[in-house]
Amino acid sequence: GNLVTLSNQAGILFYADAGGMNFRPIDAETLSWCEEVLIPIYTWDIFPDTDGNAFYYFDDGSIYRYDLVTRQAEKVLDLLDCDLDATELPSLYAEEDGAFRVLLGTQGSGVDNTYELYDLQPIDPSMLPEKTVLTLATLSLSQSLRQQVAKFNRENDRYRIEVQDYSEYNEVIASPGSYTKDSSPAITKLNTELLSGNLPDLIDFTATELPVAQYAAKGFLEDLLPFLRADSAVSEEKLNQNVLDAIKTDGKLYQMPTAF
């Protein structure tokens, strides 16, 4: 694992068979191991807080603060709320006033990453321009979709997409040497909200487990063909008709593929 130094202690960060990463602090006086702290999988770095009893880590596009006293983690910042997308966070510095200086890495279309330095300052929400909010439901926010949402939010002056990622309801299935996630609780949560009338504006159907035909039959989905035919930039004639026909349900287009 990695040797990690915090404001008042050091420790080792290593893979845990329980389905995550372990941070094992070292007692500076006795040079003995302290109690392990379990944090999410693929968290390769942790960063010190100004309070010596806490640290920050980056997971799935968000920054979390872990309190070593209460042994609880709290999401403090979703980078997508700042119109930023990132696949890695190599460096983070927390200011006492709640600001962050972060170095973000984003995977490009090739093998190279792009790195950018940001100074993130807290701001009163009332100071932000007013926009119409569109909700996007997904079972797993892919990096490509995250990039498109961030790009849309940066460039559009009338609308803003807010993501509801139901993967937070997934259950981890871990055993020595393996790690998987059960998405059925996430699907159940989404279906419960749809049936209760809490409908999102957009649904990411990348997850093939979602029953498009059943959603359409219940009136949850809108036929996209009229929108496509009214679009000045993209028309049916410019797309592969065989692909469009293959994903239609009862002659209506409830989903659009990004590739085939």
Summary of the structure (lengths in Angstrom):
residues: 260
radius of gyration: 21.7
end to end distance: 39.3
largest distance: 72.9
contacts: 647
relative contact order: 0.08
helix: 22%
strand: 37%
